[in-house]
Amino acid sequence: MKPKGKSSAYKPADIREKELRLALYRIQKGRAHTGETKITIAAVAREAGVSTALIHNHYPGIAEAIRDSQGRSSRAIRDVKHQELIAERKKSAAYRQEIEELRCNVASLASMNEVLVAENGVLKAKINDRKIVDLPAITRPI
């Protein structure tokens, strides 16, 4: 026996899809029988008299159309995320390059520091020992 006034009885897929599209259209135009104003999968399901699971599991095209009308298309979201990923990868590559340059700078500074520490030791030894005398620099004629 078919339930009275319910559209949840078994129907061919193409008829059910048309009903879902009509339910979405009615909500978009502000003519929903259920008073729905916000476009969501749950609202379309209530308007069509079906479950949200039916839309998710059997009518992914309808679910995508609902997301499109919300401005949350999965393709659009995927494309935005992909562009963000590319931008982050570029930043990451730049950071890796900068880290490599900084490591080279640290190695160079460490080498210069060792030379200066050695020179400092020699100069301190000269100051503390009165027997060491600096020889004047010999200039050679060219």
Long-range contacts (C-beta under 8 A, 24 or more apart in sequence): 6-49, 7-48, 7-49, 7-50, 8-49, 8-50, 8-51, 13-58, 16-50, 16-54, 16-58, 16-59, 17-59, 17-61, 17-62, 19-48, 20-44, 20-48, 20-50, 20-55, 20-59, 20-62, 21-62, 21-65, 22-48, 23-47, 23-48, 24-62, 24-65, 24-66, 24-69, 28-69, 39-66, 39-69, 39-70, 40-66, 40-70, 41-66
